[in-house]
Amino acid sequence: MSDDAKYRPLLGGTRIISSKSDIPGTLGCLAIDNENGNVVLLTCYSVLMIQGEQKGHQVAQPDFCCDSCCCRCGEVATLEKGAWAESNVDCAIATLSDDFMEHWTNEVLDIGFITLVPMGPTGQPVNPLKEGDVVFKRGIDTRLTEGRIHKVRQDITVITPDGSDVNTFTGQIVIKPIDPAKPFSTSGDIGAVIIDEFNQVIGLLCSDNTGGDTFAQDGPESYANPIQEVIAALNITIPSTGTLEAMPLRSGGNTKRAVKKDILDELEKTIERHEEGPMLIDAFKKHRHEVMQLINTEREVKVTWNRFHGPSFAAHLMEKIKEPAYKVPTEIEGVSYQRLLLKMSVMLEKKGSPEMRKDIELYSTKAFTMIAGLLHSFNE
């Protein structure tokens, strides 16, 4: 049975529908429109624009509550724009209504907090996608499912939204279910984001061959646009929680994907070996929930964390703990970790509680010195 529940705050993996359509789809995740800074919901063109919808059409979660043409009950967003075959993607965004601009979370239902795959200094992903990788998605029809990457880049032929023609999408991600008897996705799941084992978004589910949307004939497959192509087509940013608690670790949901606590334990041991380490660990533990809350809900903090590549630096640090030979970059797109730390300390002092402001003043210099020493020793 399709999940038609109401979810507040808004989050990914839930039911959405256009005011002109009677066919629902899945809200992939929340994103930021780079043109104006508005929060938008991300899904597929074939979910929100299949009936010829234009900018300004209403979008509801889970549905519109009545049939009145002037009723706004159930509305959460208005259609902004989309991209289809001409951009080699099937994607769309809708701007959140004013009532919901502060009532959303950077999570996917049953999966937890999400982030983007961090990019390395050369512009390539830190963890490139490869065949055999395990991935997950949460959609309204088949709920939380697990699959494997069958092909990293493959051309697929899909029917146009109005059924009048066919188009070829090049370089799409092909996913097969772990259990061949159960599909990874069906039609109502279209619009869901594809998540890897580190809660990183790697694609946008756009089609499958379980209901006739494509012409593949070799068993149940699902198809996803590479997420970087979606981001480029829509000019959006997928916000990253990016704290050591939430990225790339789990925040609940699927018990098969338990938090890899050993990674954090190893990082904590590394820090504690530093002269100031135990004191800084205690300070971090005391304030981490407040920091997480500010990153998730306070716009200025969230923008600073993402603009100065906090999620990427955190991901590189996690990768170093897992792979000792890995080199942690000292800069990402011209931004140094020192600049990130300085900007975040200023913003957290501005927005944080009096107790946290006091501790930042007391410990920030020692923390900067310790982190500089750690990164230097990591790359020796």
C-alpha positions as CSV (number, residue, x, y, z in Angstrom):
1,M,0.0,0.0,0.0
2,S,1.2,3.5,-0.9
3,D,2.3,5.6,2.0
4,D,-0.1,8.5,2.0
5,A,0.7,9.8,5.5
6,K,1.2,13.5,6.4
7,Y,4.7,14.3,7.5
8,R,5.7,17.5,9.4
9,P,8.3,18.8,9.3
10,L,8.7,18.1,5.6
11,L,11.3,15.5,4.7
12,G,12.3,13.2,1.8
13,G,10.8,9.9,0.9
14,T,7.2,11.1,1.3
15,R,4.1,11.5,-0.9
16,I,3.6,14.7,-3.0
17,I,1.2,15.5,-5.8
18,S,0.6,18.4,-8.2
19,S,-2.7,20.3,-8.2
20,K,-3.3,19.3,-11.8
21,S,-2.6,15.6,-11.4
22,D,-4.2,12.6,-9.7
23,I,-0.9,10.6,-9.8
24,P,1.3,11.1,-6.8
25,G,5.1,10.7,-6.6
26,T,7.9,10.9,-4.1
27,L,9.5,13.9,-2.6
28,G,13.2,13.2,-3.0
29,C,14.8,15.6,-0.5
30,L,14.9,19.3,0.3
31,A,17.4,21.6,-1.5
32,I,18.4,25.3,-1.8
33,D,17.7,27.3,-5.0
34,N,21.0,29.0,-5.8
35,E,19.2,31.8,-7.7
36,N,17.3,33.2,-4.7
37,G,18.3,31.1,-1.6
38,N,14.8,29.7,-1.2
39,V,14.2,26.2,0.2
40,V,12.8,23.9,-2.5
41,L,11.6,20.3,-2.7
42,L,13.3,18.1,-5.3
43,T,11.6,15.4,-7.3
44,C,11.1,14.5,-11.0
45,Y,9.6,16.4,-13.9
46,S,7.4,13.4,-14.5
47,V,6.0,13.8,-11.0
48,L,5.2,17.5,-11.0
49,M,5.0,18.6,-14.6
50,I,3.5,15.6,-16.4
51,Q,0.2,17.3,-16.9
52,G,1.7,20.5,-18.4
53,E,2.0,22.3,-15.1
54,Q,3.8,25.6,-15.1
55,K,5.5,27.8,-12.5
56,G,3.2,28.7,-9.7
57,H,1.1,25.5,-9.7
58,Q,0.4,24.1,-6.2
59,V,2.1,21.0,-4.7
60,A,0.7,19.2,-1.7
61,Q,2.0,16.7,0.9
62,P,0.4,14.3,1.1
63,D,-2.6,15.6,-0.9
64,F,-5.0,18.4,-1.3
65,C,-7.6,18.1,1.4
66,C,-10.7,19.1,-0.6
67,D,-11.8,19.7,-4.2
68,S,-12.4,23.5,-3.9
69,C,-10.4,25.3,-6.6
70,C,-9.5,28.1,-4.2
71,C,-8.6,25.8,-1.3
72,R,-4.9,25.8,-0.2
73,C,-5.2,23.1,2.5
74,G,-2.5,20.5,2.0
75,E,-0.4,22.8,-0.1
76,V,3.3,22.9,0.9
77,A,5.0,24.4,-2.2
78,T,4.6,26.0,-5.6
79,L,6.2,24.7,-8.8
80,E,9.3,26.6,-9.7
81,K,10.9,24.8,-12.7
82,G,11.9,21.5,-14.2
83,A,14.1,19.8,-16.8
84,W,13.5,16.9,-19.0
85,A,15.1,15.2,-22.0
86,E,16.7,18.3,-23.4
87,S,18.9,18.4,-20.3
88,N,19.4,14.6,-20.1
89,V,17.6,14.6,-16.7
90,D,14.0,14.2,-15.3
91,C,13.9,16.6,-12.4
92,A,11.9,19.5,-10.9
93,I,11.8,21.7,-7.9
94,A,9.0,23.5,-6.1
95,T,9.5,26.4,-3.7
96,L,8.3,25.8,-0.2
97,S,5.4,28.0,1.0
98,D,6.2,30.6,3.6
99,D,4.6,28.4,6.3
100,F,7.1,25.6,5.7
101,M,10.3,27.6,5.1
102,E,11.3,26.8,8.7
103,H,9.5,23.5,9.0
104,W,11.7,21.0,7.0
105,T,14.6,18.7,7.8
106,N,17.5,17.5,5.8
107,E,16.5,13.9,6.1
108,V,15.0,11.0,4.1
109,L,12.3,9.0,6.0
110,D,13.7,5.7,7.3
111,I,17.2,6.6,6.3
112,G,18.2,9.7,8.2
113,F,20.3,12.8,7.6
114,I,21.8,13.1,4.1
115,T,24.7,14.8,2.4
116,L,26.2,15.0,-1.0
117,V,29.2,12.9,-2.1
118,P,32.1,15.2,-1.4
119,M,34.3,16.3,-4.3
120,G,38.0,16.2,-4.2
121,P,40.5,18.9,-5.2
122,T,40.4,17.7,-8.8
123,G,36.6,18.0,-9.0
124,Q,36.0,14.3,-8.9
125,P,34.0,12.5,-6.1
126,V,36.0,11.4,-3.1
127,N,34.3,8.0,-3.3
128,P,33.5,7.3,-7.0
129,L,30.5,5.2,-7.7
130,K,31.2,1.7,-8.9
131,E,29.4,-1.4,-10.0
132,G,28.3,-3.5,-7.1
133,D,27.9,-0.7,-4.6
134,V,25.0,-1.0,-2.3
135,V,22.4,1.8,-2.5
136,F,19.1,2.6,-0.8
137,K,16.0,4.6,-1.6
138,R,12.8,5.5,0.3
139,G,9.7,5.9,-1.9
140,I,5.9,5.9,-1.2
141,D,5.2,2.6,-3.0
142,T,7.9,0.1,-2.0
143,R,9.1,2.1,1.0
144,L,12.8,1.5,2.0
145,T,14.5,-0.8,-0.4
146,E,18.1,-2.0,-1.0
147,G,19.8,-2.5,-4.3
148,R,23.1,-2.7,-6.1
149,I,24.6,-0.6,-8.8
150,H,24.4,-2.6,-12.0
151,K,25.8,0.0,-14.3
152,V,27.4,3.3,-13.4
153,R,26.6,4.9,-16.8
154,Q,24.2,3.4,-19.3
155,D,21.9,4.9,-22.0
156,I,18.2,4.2,-21.5
157,T,15.2,4.8,-23.6
158,V,12.1,6.2,-21.9
159,I,8.6,7.3,-23.0
160,T,7.9,11.0,-22.9
161,P,5.6,12.3,-20.1
162,D,2.7,12.7,-22.5
163,G,3.3,9.2,-24.0
164,S,3.7,10.6,-27.5
165,D,7.4,9.9,-28.1
166,V,10.5,8.3,-26.8
167,N,13.7,9.8,-25.6
168,T,17.2,8.5,-24.8
169,F,18.8,9.5,-21.6
170,T,22.6,9.0,-21.7
171,G,24.9,8.0,-18.8
172,Q,22.2,6.9,-16.3
173,I,22.7,4.9,-13.2
174,V,21.2,1.4,-13.4
175,I,20.2,-0.3,-10.1
176,K,19.0,-3.9,-9.5
177,P,17.3,-5.1,-6.4
178,I,19.2,-7.2,-3.8
179,D,16.3,-9.6,-3.7
180,P,15.4,-10.4,-7.4
181,A,11.9,-11.3,-6.3
182,K,11.2,-7.8,-5.1
183,P,11.6,-4.6,-7.2
184,F,13.9,-1.8,-6.1
185,S,11.2,0.6,-7.1
186,T,7.8,1.0,-8.8
187,S,6.0,4.0,-10.4
188,G,5.0,5.8,-7.2
189,D,8.6,5.9,-6.0
190,I,9.7,8.1,-8.9
191,G,11.3,11.2,-7.5
192,A,13.1,9.5,-4.6
193,V,16.8,10.2,-4.1
194,I,19.3,7.3,-4.3
195,I,21.5,7.1,-1.2
196,D,24.8,5.2,-0.8
197,E,26.1,3.4,2.3
198,F,27.4,6.7,3.8
199,N,24.0,8.5,3.5
200,Q,25.3,10.4,0.5
201,V,23.0,11.3,-2.4
202,I,24.2,9.9,-5.6
203,G,21.1,10.0,-7.9
204,L,17.5,10.8,-8.5
205,L,15.2,7.9,-9.3
206,C,13.6,8.7,-12.7
207,S,12.3,5.5,-14.1
208,D,12.1,1.7,-13.9
209,N,11.1,-1.2,-16.2
210,T,8.5,-2.7,-13.8
211,G,5.6,-0.7,-15.2
212,G,6.4,-0.1,-18.8
213,D,8.2,3.2,-18.5
214,T,11.3,1.9,-20.3
215,F,12.2,-0.8,-22.8
216,A,14.7,-2.8,-20.8
217,Q,14.0,-6.5,-21.0
218,D,16.6,-8.1,-18.8
219,G,14.8,-8.2,-15.4
220,P,13.7,-5.6,-12.9
221,E,15.9,-2.5,-13.1
222,S,15.6,1.0,-11.8
223,Y,17.2,4.1,-13.3
224,A,18.5,7.3,-11.8
225,N,19.9,10.5,-13.0
226,P,23.4,11.2,-11.6
227,I,22.8,13.8,-8.9
228,Q,25.5,16.2,-10.2
229,E,23.6,16.5,-13.5
230,V,20.4,17.2,-11.6
231,I,22.1,19.9,-9.6
232,A,23.6,21.5,-12.7
233,A,20.3,21.4,-14.6
234,L,18.3,23.0,-11.7
235,N,21.0,25.2,-10.2
236,I,20.4,24.0,-6.7
237,T,22.4,22.9,-3.7
238,I,21.5,19.9,-1.5
239,P,22.3,21.0,2.0
240,S,24.6,18.8,4.0
241,T,24.2,18.3,7.8
242,G,27.8,17.4,7.8
243,T,28.5,17.1,11.6
244,L,30.5,14.2,12.9
245,E,27.2,12.8,14.3
246,A,25.3,12.8,11.1
247,M,27.7,12.7,8.1
248,P,28.5,10.2,6.8
249,L,27.0,8.3,9.7
250,R,23.4,7.1,10.2
251,S,20.8,8.9,12.2
252,G,18.3,6.1,12.6
253,G,16.0,4.1,10.3
254,N,17.2,0.9,8.7
255,T,18.8,-1.4,11.3
256,K,20.8,-3.1,8.6
257,R,22.7,0.1,8.2
258,A,23.9,0.6,11.8
259,V,26.0,3.6,12.8
260,K,29.7,2.8,12.3
261,K,30.5,3.9,15.8
262,D,34.0,2.5,15.5
263,I,34.9,5.3,13.1
264,L,34.0,7.9,15.7
265,D,35.6,6.0,18.5
266,E,38.8,5.9,16.5
267,L,38.6,9.6,15.8
268,E,38.0,10.4,19.5
269,K,41.0,8.3,20.5
270,T,43.2,10.2,18.0
271,I,42.0,13.5,19.4
272,E,42.5,12.4,23.1
273,R,46.1,11.7,22.4
274,H,46.7,15.4,21.9
275,E,47.6,17.4,24.9
276,E,44.3,19.5,24.8
277,G,42.3,16.6,23.4
278,P,40.3,15.3,26.4
279,M,39.3,18.9,27.3
280,L,38.1,19.6,23.7
281,I,36.2,16.3,23.5
282,D,34.3,17.2,26.7
283,A,33.4,20.6,25.2
284,F,32.3,19.1,21.9
285,K,30.1,16.5,23.7
286,K,28.5,19.2,25.8
287,H,27.5,21.4,22.8
288,R,27.1,19.0,19.9
289,H,23.3,18.8,20.1
290,E,23.1,22.6,20.1
291,V,25.5,22.8,17.1
292,M,23.4,20.2,15.2
293,Q,20.2,22.1,15.9
294,L,21.7,25.4,14.7
295,I,23.0,23.8,11.5
296,N,19.6,22.3,10.8
297,T,17.4,25.2,11.7
298,E,19.3,28.5,11.8
299,R,19.6,29.8,8.2
300,E,22.8,31.8,8.7
301,V,24.6,28.9,10.4
302,K,23.4,26.5,7.8
303,V,24.6,28.7,4.9
304,T,28.0,29.3,6.5
305,W,28.5,25.6,7.1
306,N,27.7,24.7,3.5
307,R,29.3,27.8,1.8
308,F,32.7,27.1,3.4
309,H,32.5,23.3,2.6
310,G,32.0,22.0,6.1
311,P,30.4,18.8,4.9
312,S,33.2,18.1,2.5
313,F,35.9,18.6,5.1
314,A,34.0,16.3,7.5
315,A,33.8,13.7,4.8
316,H,37.5,13.8,4.1
317,L,38.2,13.4,7.8
318,M,36.0,10.4,7.9
319,E,37.7,8.9,4.9
320,K,41.1,9.4,6.5
321,I,39.9,7.5,9.6
322,K,38.8,4.6,7.4
323,E,41.7,4.6,5.0
324,P,45.0,5.6,6.8
325,A,46.8,6.3,3.4
326,Y,44.2,8.8,2.3
327,K,45.4,12.4,2.1
328,V,43.1,15.1,3.6
329,P,43.1,18.3,1.5
330,T,44.0,21.5,3.2
331,E,41.8,23.5,0.9
332,I,38.6,22.8,-1.0
333,E,37.8,25.2,-3.9
334,G,40.1,27.8,-2.4
335,V,38.6,27.5,1.1
336,S,41.0,26.3,3.9
337,Y,39.9,24.4,6.9
338,Q,41.2,27.3,9.0
339,R,38.8,29.7,7.3
340,L,35.9,27.2,7.8
341,L,36.7,27.0,11.5
342,L,37.0,30.7,11.9
343,K,33.7,31.4,10.1
344,M,31.8,28.8,12.0
345,S,33.2,29.9,15.4
346,V,32.1,33.5,14.7
347,M,28.6,32.3,13.6
348,L,28.1,29.9,16.5
349,E,29.2,32.7,18.9
350,K,26.6,34.9,17.3
351,K,23.7,32.4,17.3
352,G,24.6,30.1,20.2
353,S,23.7,30.0,23.8
354,P,25.6,32.1,26.4
355,E,27.3,28.9,27.7
356,M,28.5,27.9,24.2
357,R,29.7,31.4,23.4
358,K,31.8,31.3,26.6
359,D,33.3,28.0,25.7
360,I,34.1,29.1,22.1
361,E,36.0,32.1,23.4
362,L,37.8,29.8,25.9
363,Y,38.7,26.9,23.6
364,S,38.7,28.1,19.9
365,T,42.4,29.0,19.7
366,K,43.4,25.6,21.3
367,A,41.0,23.8,19.0
368,F,42.5,25.5,15.9
369,T,46.0,24.6,17.0
370,M,45.1,21.0,17.7
371,I,43.3,20.5,14.4
372,A,46.2,22.0,12.5
373,G,48.5,19.6,14.2
374,L,46.2,16.6,13.5
375,L,45.9,17.4,9.8
376,H,49.6,17.9,9.4
377,S,50.3,14.5,11.1
378,F,47.6,12.9,9.0
379,N,49.3,13.9,5.7
380,E,52.9,13.1,6.7
